[in-house]
């Protein structure tokens, strides 16, 4: 079987050490501030926060466009002659990245496209598991590996809690009245990724450390998850005490390996500072 290269977009928030370990190729999405377009990953997340503090607006975000995908895939092919590329895309229900990638791959005969139906850490979990499968090199045909990856996608479970409702309000995702009510009551919405869509399903009440305990415990107890590994998500600005408690809880639940994922500029634009999340796989 030909060498397999896994690729994706920056919205997967893959940690750099895992990108390097599995030779995953990442194409940037975009963040727009003051009419200037920045490739995701080219600027620190603090620039997003500073922009909001200065303007009380959140940056715009945009997908990778078809021409960028074509250049991206050409470069991978040039550097890996004779390879097979499996591109695991950001959810088609949350962005036009999948559709743009689908346009681009028409120019190639060695690229397969998978809809992760996920974002950020949920997508990262799928990509890492897929890369580990590909590295075993036990598949005679790409289609067999693709079937395995689609099965992985179907078992992925992920959700998150935004760190700052001001960002949701600034982005037009909650009304002013809803924002005021939630702020007064210290309510924090749970965003679950369901069939590729980001859906607000319930609200937790209290400070983030307490919310994190209830949320993570409930997530784990409601899903029959693999114990091999779990992914914990956070955006810059989360206090260390909450991170420590999150890790304590999953260890108490007998997870063998904890992978932390920090959100990049695109995801942090919507979640705000101090967001938390969790991702894993149902058995």
PLY file of the C-alpha trace (Angstrom):
ply
format ascii 1.0
element vertex 283
property float x
property float y
property float z
element edge 282
property int vertex1
property int vertex2
end_header
0.00 0.00 0.00
1.20 3.51 -0.78
2.35 5.85 1.97
-0.64 7.46 3.67
-0.62 11.12 4.67
-3.34 12.43 7.00
-4.28 16.08 6.56
-6.75 18.49 8.14
-7.46 22.16 8.93
-6.16 24.27 11.80
-9.63 24.28 13.38
-8.88 20.79 14.66
-6.54 22.41 17.23
-4.06 19.53 17.02
-1.18 19.95 19.50
2.14 20.52 17.73
3.81 17.46 19.26
1.10 15.19 17.82
1.31 16.88 14.41
5.03 16.15 14.39
4.73 12.62 15.76
2.22 11.52 13.11
3.42 13.77 10.27
-0.05 15.30 9.95
-0.37 18.08 7.39
-2.39 21.10 8.51
-3.81 23.88 6.32
-4.83 27.10 8.08
-8.29 28.56 8.36
-8.48 32.34 8.79
-9.11 35.07 11.35
-9.98 38.60 10.19
-9.34 41.63 12.40
-9.35 45.28 11.31
-9.88 44.07 7.73
-6.61 42.13 7.83
-6.64 38.40 7.16
-4.45 36.24 9.41
-3.86 32.52 8.79
-4.89 30.63 11.92
-1.76 29.73 13.84
0.25 32.68 12.54
-0.70 34.92 15.47
-1.08 34.31 19.21
-4.56 33.78 20.69
-3.97 36.83 22.87
-4.39 38.99 19.75
-7.98 37.76 19.49
-8.63 38.65 23.13
-6.92 42.04 22.75
-9.03 42.81 19.68
-12.22 42.11 21.61
-11.11 44.26 24.55
-10.33 47.11 22.18
-13.39 46.94 19.91
-16.01 44.88 21.82
-16.31 42.87 18.61
-15.09 39.37 17.94
-12.94 38.75 14.86
-14.48 37.21 11.77
-13.38 33.72 10.83
-13.31 32.11 7.40
-12.72 28.72 5.86
-9.78 27.56 3.83
-10.73 28.32 0.21
-10.51 25.86 -2.73
-7.38 27.47 -4.21
-5.60 27.19 -0.88
-6.52 23.52 -0.72
-5.17 22.91 -4.23
-1.82 24.50 -3.31
-1.77 22.60 -0.03
-2.41 19.21 -1.65
0.08 19.87 -4.45
2.80 20.60 -1.90
2.06 17.36 -0.01
2.26 15.39 -3.26
5.51 17.06 -4.26
7.08 16.22 -0.90
5.65 12.68 -0.81
5.65 11.27 -4.35
3.21 8.39 -4.84
1.39 8.97 -1.53
-2.28 8.60 -0.68
-3.80 11.60 1.14
-6.73 11.21 3.53
-8.10 14.63 4.42
-10.21 14.63 7.59
-12.19 17.84 7.39
-13.77 20.18 9.91
-17.49 19.45 10.21
-19.45 20.19 7.04
-22.34 21.34 9.27
-20.27 24.05 10.94
-18.15 25.48 8.12
-17.65 25.43 4.35
-14.22 23.81 4.72
-15.47 20.35 3.74
-17.27 21.68 0.67
-14.20 23.70 -0.38
-11.94 20.68 0.04
-14.37 18.61 -2.05
-14.00 21.13 -4.87
-10.21 21.07 -4.64
-9.71 17.30 -4.67
-11.35 17.02 -8.09
-7.94 17.97 -9.48
-6.31 14.92 -7.86
-6.70 11.15 -8.05
-4.99 10.22 -4.79
-7.02 12.19 -2.22
-9.89 10.87 -0.12
-12.13 13.18 1.90
-13.72 12.37 5.26
-16.23 14.59 7.07
-15.21 14.51 10.74
-18.62 15.86 11.78
-16.64 17.47 14.55
-14.56 20.51 15.47
-11.57 21.33 17.65
-10.68 18.60 20.17
-13.37 16.23 18.92
-11.87 16.41 15.44
-8.34 16.13 16.85
-9.30 12.92 18.65
-10.58 11.44 15.37
-7.46 12.48 13.47
-5.02 11.01 16.00
-6.87 7.71 16.16
-6.99 7.60 12.34
-3.29 8.39 12.03
-2.42 5.57 14.43
-4.48 3.17 12.33
-2.80 4.33 9.12
0.65 3.84 10.64
-0.05 0.14 11.24
0.02 -0.28 7.45
-2.27 -3.32 7.53
-4.74 -2.19 4.88
-4.38 -3.52 1.33
-6.89 -0.98 -0.01
-7.49 2.63 1.07
-11.25 1.92 1.17
-10.78 -0.44 4.11
-8.99 2.22 6.11
-11.62 4.79 5.10
-14.35 2.51 6.44
-12.45 2.23 9.74
-12.11 6.03 9.96
-15.83 6.53 9.29
-16.52 4.09 12.12
-14.25 6.17 14.36
-16.20 9.32 13.39
-19.47 7.62 14.34
-18.13 6.78 17.83
-16.65 10.21 18.62
-18.30 12.18 21.42
-17.39 15.79 22.20
-18.78 18.90 23.85
-17.58 22.14 25.40
-18.60 25.03 27.62
-17.68 28.56 26.43
-15.56 30.52 28.84
-17.07 33.94 28.26
-20.65 34.64 27.21
-19.60 38.12 26.06
-18.01 36.48 23.03
-21.21 34.64 22.16
-23.15 37.88 22.56
-20.66 39.86 20.46
-20.88 37.20 17.77
-24.67 37.41 17.70
-25.15 33.92 19.11
-27.18 35.02 22.13
-29.56 37.94 22.57
-28.77 40.78 24.95
-31.62 39.70 27.25
-30.44 36.11 27.31
-26.88 37.26 27.98
-27.93 39.45 30.92
-30.05 36.69 32.43
-27.34 34.08 32.07
-24.69 36.41 33.50
-26.77 37.30 36.55
-27.51 33.65 37.27
-23.96 32.50 36.43
-25.32 30.17 33.76
-22.96 28.47 31.35
-24.34 26.77 28.22
-23.24 23.28 27.26
-22.52 23.00 23.54
-22.70 19.42 22.27
-21.59 18.31 18.84
-24.50 16.29 17.48
-24.36 14.93 13.92
-21.81 17.59 13.09
-23.84 20.51 14.45
-23.04 22.60 17.52
-26.15 22.42 19.69
-26.81 24.10 23.05
-28.46 21.35 25.09
-28.47 22.52 28.72
-27.00 25.04 31.14
-24.76 24.63 34.16
-24.79 27.11 37.00
-21.92 28.39 39.10
-18.23 29.17 38.82
-16.20 27.30 36.24
-14.37 25.00 38.67
-17.67 23.68 40.06
-19.22 23.56 36.60
-16.20 21.60 35.32
-16.70 18.94 38.00
-20.39 18.47 37.24
-19.94 18.64 33.48
-17.05 16.20 33.14
-18.54 13.72 35.61
-21.87 13.82 33.76
-20.20 13.44 30.35
-18.21 10.39 31.40
-21.10 8.77 33.28
-23.48 9.20 30.34
-21.14 7.68 27.72
-19.58 4.23 27.67
-16.14 5.54 26.71
-12.90 3.79 25.85
-10.55 4.05 28.81
-7.44 4.07 26.63
-7.38 7.85 26.22
-9.43 10.96 26.77
-9.01 14.49 25.42
-9.47 17.56 27.61
-9.95 20.93 25.92
-9.38 24.45 27.16
-8.89 27.96 25.82
-6.18 30.30 27.04
-7.38 32.03 30.19
-8.61 28.98 32.08
-7.28 29.02 35.63
-4.82 26.32 36.62
-6.93 25.16 39.56
-9.78 24.19 37.24
-7.38 22.35 34.90
-5.97 20.39 37.84
-9.47 19.42 38.98
-10.47 18.34 35.46
-7.46 16.04 35.31
-8.15 14.65 38.78
-11.71 13.70 37.79
-10.73 11.78 34.65
-7.98 9.97 36.56
-10.53 9.01 39.20
-12.62 7.59 36.34
-9.68 5.35 35.38
-8.63 6.87 32.07
-5.13 5.73 31.20
-3.95 8.63 29.06
-4.97 12.30 29.14
-4.26 14.53 26.15
-4.70 18.28 26.67
-5.74 20.41 23.70
-5.58 24.20 23.69
-7.88 25.96 21.25
-6.35 28.13 18.55
-7.47 31.50 17.24
-10.47 30.32 15.19
-12.06 28.32 18.01
-11.09 30.82 20.74
-12.84 33.56 18.75
-16.14 31.81 19.48
-15.45 30.22 22.86
-13.73 33.16 24.54
-11.06 32.80 27.22
-11.39 30.08 29.86
-13.51 27.59 27.89
-13.42 23.87 28.72
-14.33 20.72 26.80
-13.93 16.98 26.59
-13.78 14.38 23.83
-13.60 10.59 23.68
-14.93 7.51 21.92
-17.87 5.34 22.82
-17.10 1.64 22.81
0 1
1 2
2 3
3 4
4 5
5 6
6 7
7 8
8 9
9 10
10 11
11 12
12 13
13 14
14 15
15 16
16 17
17 18
18 19
19 20
20 21
21 22
22 23
23 24
24 25
25 26
26 27
27 28
28 29
29 30
30 31
31 32
32 33
33 34
34 35
35 36
36 37
37 38
38 39
39 40
40 41
41 42
42 43
43 44
44 45
45 46
46 47
47 48
48 49
49 50
50 51
51 52
52 53
53 54
54 55
55 56
56 57
57 58
58 59
59 60
60 61
61 62
62 63
63 64
64 65
65 66
66 67
67 68
68 69
69 70
70 71
71 72
72 73
73 74
74 75
75 76
76 77
77 78
78 79
79 80
80 81
81 82
82 83
83 84
84 85
85 86
86 87
87 88
88 89
89 90
90 91
91 92
92 93
93 94
94 95
95 96
96 97
97 98
98 99
99 100
100 101
101 102
102 103
103 104
104 105
105 106
106 107
107 108
108 109
109 110
110 111
111 112
112 113
113 114
114 115
115 116
116 117
117 118
118 119
119 120
120 121
121 122
122 123
123 124
124 125
125 126
126 127
127 128
128 129
129 130
130 131
131 132
132 133
133 134
134 135
135 136
136 137
137 138
138 139
139 140
140 141
141 142
142 143
143 144
144 145
145 146
146 147
147 148
148 149
149 150
150 151
151 152
152 153
153 154
154 155
155 156
156 157
157 158
158 159
159 160
160 161
161 162
162 163
163 164
164 165
165 166
166 167
167 168
168 169
169 170
170 171
171 172
172 173
173 174
174 175
175 176
176 177
177 178
178 179
179 180
180 181
181 182
182 183
183 184
184 185
185 186
186 187
187 188
188 189
189 190
190 191
191 192
192 193
193 194
194 195
195 196
196 197
197 198
198 199
199 200
200 201
201 202
202 203
203 204
204 205
205 206
206 207
207 208
208 209
209 210
210 211
211 212
212 213
213 214
214 215
215 216
216 217
217 218
218 219
219 220
220 221
221 222
222 223
223 224
224 225
225 226
226 227
227 228
228 229
229 230
230 231
231 232
232 233
233 234
234 235
235 236
236 237
237 238
238 239
239 240
240 241
241 242
242 243
243 244
244 245
245 246
246 247
247 248
248 249
249 250
250 251
251 252
252 253
253 254
254 255
255 256
256 257
257 258
258 259
259 260
260 261
261 262
262 263
263 264
264 265
265 266
266 267
267 268
268 269
269 270
270 271
271 272
272 273
273 274
274 275
275 276
276 277
277 278
278 279
279 280
280 281
281 282
